[in-house]
Amino acid sequence: MEDQFKEKDNVIRHKSFEFSVRIVNLYKVLYYERNEKTLSKQLLRSGTSIGANIEEGIAAFSKKEFIFKLQISYKEANESFYWIKLLHRTDYINDVEFESLKLNIEEIIKLLISIIKTSKLNS
């Protein structure tokens, strides 16, 4: 892969990891403090899968595999955004939590779109 995707300080790698940490911490609050077991588990799975698939993409053996893994990350990011909106609409997360998570996930989605488009053009 291109050197920019292998750097340790890669922006999408960093942002997706930090988002995963936020999601794990939110899951603990939702599960143990707000007694929400089902939706929070869905968000935990999709929210942490974003970064995991980015890591797999970075370790890919081909450009095609890299793009495929980032496309999965993009889908997981969109699913995560769905769960965040649903948790907000059903009052499990407040407006401040929602707006902060929304900014994070929208930024990740935009970065993924940009990386995928650029990678497809350069393949």
SULFEN-V872631 format. One record per residue. N is the residue number from 1. SS is DSSP state (helix for helix, strand for strand, loop for the rest). OMEGA is omega in whole degrees, -180 to 180 (999 if undefined). Layout:
n=N ss=SS omega=OMEGA
n=N ss=SS omega=OMEGA
This chain:
n=1 ss=loop omega=179
n=2 ss=loop omega=-178
n=3 ss=helix omega=-178
n=4 ss=helix omega=-179
n=5 ss=helix omega=-180
n=6 ss=loop omega=-178
n=7 ss=loop omega=179
n=8 ss=loop omega=-178
n=9 ss=loop omega=177
n=10 ss=loop omega=-174
n=11 ss=helix omega=-178
n=12 ss=helix omega=178
n=13 ss=helix omega=-179
n=14 ss=helix omega=-177
n=15 ss=helix omega=180
n=16 ss=helix omega=177
n=17 ss=helix omega=179
n=18 ss=helix omega=176
n=19 ss=helix omega=178
n=20 ss=helix omega=178
n=21 ss=helix omega=178
n=22 ss=helix omega=-178
n=23 ss=helix omega=178
n=24 ss=helix omega=179
n=25 ss=helix omega=176
n=26 ss=helix omega=178
n=27 ss=helix omega=-180
n=28 ss=helix omega=179
n=29 ss=helix omega=-179
n=30 ss=helix omega=-176
n=31 ss=helix omega=-172
n=32 ss=helix omega=-177
n=33 ss=helix omega=-176
n=34 ss=loop omega=174
n=35 ss=loop omega=177
n=36 ss=loop omega=-171
n=37 ss=loop omega=-170
n=38 ss=helix omega=-178
n=39 ss=helix omega=-179
n=40 ss=helix omega=178
n=41 ss=helix omega=177
n=42 ss=helix omega=179
n=43 ss=helix omega=178
n=44 ss=helix omega=-179
n=45 ss=helix omega=-176
n=46 ss=helix omega=-177
n=47 ss=helix omega=178
n=48 ss=helix omega=179
n=49 ss=helix omega=-180
n=50 ss=helix omega=-178
n=51 ss=helix omega=180
n=52 ss=helix omega=179
n=53 ss=helix omega=175
n=54 ss=helix omega=178
n=55 ss=helix omega=177
n=56 ss=helix omega=178
n=57 ss=helix omega=179
n=58 ss=helix omega=180
n=59 ss=loop omega=-176
n=60 ss=loop omega=179
n=61 ss=loop omega=179
n=62 ss=loop omega=177
n=63 ss=helix omega=180
n=64 ss=helix omega=179
n=65 ss=helix omega=177
n=66 ss=helix omega=-180
n=67 ss=helix omega=180
n=68 ss=helix omega=-179
n=69 ss=helix omega=178
n=70 ss=helix omega=174
n=71 ss=helix omega=175
n=72 ss=helix omega=177
n=73 ss=helix omega=179
n=74 ss=helix omega=178
n=75 ss=helix omega=179
n=76 ss=helix omega=178
n=77 ss=helix omega=177
n=78 ss=helix omega=177
n=79 ss=helix omega=179
n=80 ss=helix omega=179
n=81 ss=helix omega=177
n=82 ss=helix omega=-179
n=83 ss=helix omega=178
n=84 ss=helix omega=179
n=85 ss=helix omega=180
n=86 ss=helix omega=178
n=87 ss=helix omega=178
n=88 ss=helix omega=-177
n=89 ss=helix omega=-180
n=90 ss=loop omega=173
n=91 ss=loop omega=173
n=92 ss=loop omega=171
n=93 ss=loop omega=-176
n=94 ss=loop omega=-177
n=95 ss=helix omega=-179
n=96 ss=helix omega=178
n=97 ss=helix omega=-179
n=98 ss=helix omega=-177
n=99 ss=helix omega=180
n=100 ss=helix omega=178
n=101 ss=helix omega=179
n=102 ss=helix omega=178
n=103 ss=helix omega=180
n=104 ss=helix omega=-174
n=105 ss=helix omega=177
n=106 ss=helix omega=178
n=107 ss=helix omega=178
n=108 ss=helix omega=179
n=109 ss=helix omega=180
n=110 ss=helix omega=178
n=111 ss=helix omega=180
n=112 ss=helix omega=178
n=113 ss=helix omega=-179
n=114 ss=helix omega=-180
n=115 ss=helix omega=-180
n=116 ss=helix omega=180
n=117 ss=helix omega=-179
n=118 ss=helix omega=-179
n=119 ss=helix omega=179
n=120 ss=helix omega=179
n=121 ss=helix omega=-177
n=122 ss=loop omega=-178
n=123 ss=loop omega=999
